[in-house]
Amino acid sequence: MNRKIALLMFAIGVGAASAPALAASCQGLCAAAYRSCISWGGDPATCEAEREECFAQC
């Protein structure tokens, strides 16, 4: 029984440790999409609004 609890605690720790990395990669994708939008001649206000929406979904 103690082994099951230890494995559960380990899994929770791994999940908690990986959450910031997932958030950072999501925000990185949002920033890349913003830069792409700007480089393709998009309206800066529209590109920024799309970036903010993307950040909110991360």
C-alpha atoms as a printed R data frame, in Angstrom:
   type eleno elety resid chain resno      x      y       z
1  ATOM     1    CA   MET     A     1  0.000  0.000   0.000
2  ATOM     2    CA   ASN     A     2  2.814  2.418   0.807
3  ATOM     3    CA   ARG     A     3  4.308  1.753  -2.610
4  ATOM     4    CA   LYS     A     4  1.063  2.786  -4.320
5  ATOM     5    CA   ILE     A     5  0.953  5.999  -2.325
6  ATOM     6    CA   ALA     A     6  4.594  6.708  -3.155
7  ATOM     7    CA   LEU     A     7  3.924  6.163  -6.870
8  ATOM     8    CA   LEU     A     8  0.885  8.433  -6.719
9  ATOM     9    CA   MET     A     9  2.891 11.181  -5.019
10 ATOM    10    CA   PHE     A    10  5.658 10.778  -7.611
11 ATOM    11    CA   ALA     A    11  3.146 11.106 -10.466
12 ATOM    12    CA   ILE     A    12  1.653 14.227  -8.906
13 ATOM    13    CA   GLY     A    13  5.132 15.727  -8.519
14 ATOM    14    CA   VAL     A    14  6.055 15.006 -12.134
15 ATOM    15    CA   GLY     A    15  2.809 16.564 -13.335
16 ATOM    16    CA   ALA     A    16  3.328 19.663 -11.230
17 ATOM    17    CA   ALA     A    17  6.925 20.008 -12.393
18 ATOM    18    CA   SER     A    18  6.000 19.773 -16.068
19 ATOM    19    CA   ALA     A    19  3.191 22.354 -15.966
20 ATOM    20    CA   PRO     A    20  5.469 25.430 -16.248
21 ATOM    21    CA   ALA     A    21  7.270 23.916 -19.241
22 ATOM    22    CA   LEU     A    22  3.986 23.302 -21.031
23 ATOM    23    CA   ALA     A    23  2.828 26.840 -20.324
24 ATOM    24    CA   ALA     A    24  6.123 28.278 -21.581
25 ATOM    25    CA   SER     A    25  5.909 26.322 -24.816
26 ATOM    26    CA   CYS     A    26  2.318 27.445 -25.349
27 ATOM    27    CA   GLN     A    27  3.277 31.069 -24.821
28 ATOM    28    CA   GLY     A    28  6.228 30.595 -27.158
29 ATOM    29    CA   LEU     A    29  3.871 29.379 -29.871
30 ATOM    30    CA   CYS     A    30  1.657 32.413 -29.303
31 ATOM    31    CA   ALA     A    31  4.648 34.738 -29.635
32 ATOM    32    CA   ALA     A    32  5.797 32.985 -32.815
33 ATOM    33    CA   ALA     A    33  2.329 33.299 -34.314
34 ATOM    34    CA   TYR     A    34  2.324 37.014 -33.442
35 ATOM    35    CA   ARG     A    35  5.701 37.548 -35.121
36 ATOM    36    CA   SER     A    36  4.483 35.661 -38.168
37 ATOM    37    CA   CYS     A    37  1.332 37.763 -38.307
38 ATOM    38    CA   ILE     A    38  3.379 40.975 -38.186
39 ATOM    39    CA   SER     A    39  5.936 39.747 -40.733
40 ATOM    40    CA   TRP     A    40  3.167 38.882 -43.208
41 ATOM    41    CA   GLY     A    41  1.915 42.458 -43.020
42 ATOM    42    CA   GLY     A    42 -0.932 41.946 -40.578
43 ATOM    43    CA   ASP     A    43 -2.509 44.843 -38.738
44 ATOM    44    CA   PRO     A    44 -0.561 45.221 -35.470
45 ATOM    45    CA   ALA     A    45 -3.739 45.692 -33.434
46 ATOM    46    CA   THR     A    46 -5.309 42.559 -34.907
47 ATOM    47    CA   CYS     A    47 -2.118 40.537 -34.405
48 ATOM    48    CA   GLU     A    48 -1.888 41.697 -30.796
49 ATOM    49    CA   ALA     A    49 -5.527 40.817 -30.121
50 ATOM    50    CA   GLU     A    50 -4.965 37.335 -31.534
51 ATOM    51    CA   ARG     A    51 -1.830 36.955 -29.382
52 ATOM    52    CA   GLU     A    52 -3.688 37.978 -26.236
53 ATOM    53    CA   GLU     A    53 -6.471 35.498 -27.040
54 ATOM    54    CA   CYS     A    54 -3.855 32.785 -27.567
55 ATOM    55    CA   PHE     A    55 -2.197 33.624 -24.218
56 ATOM    56    CA   ALA     A    56 -5.588 33.370 -22.506
57 ATOM    57    CA   GLN     A    57 -6.042 29.845 -23.874
58 ATOM    58    CA   CYS     A    58 -2.644 28.647 -22.556
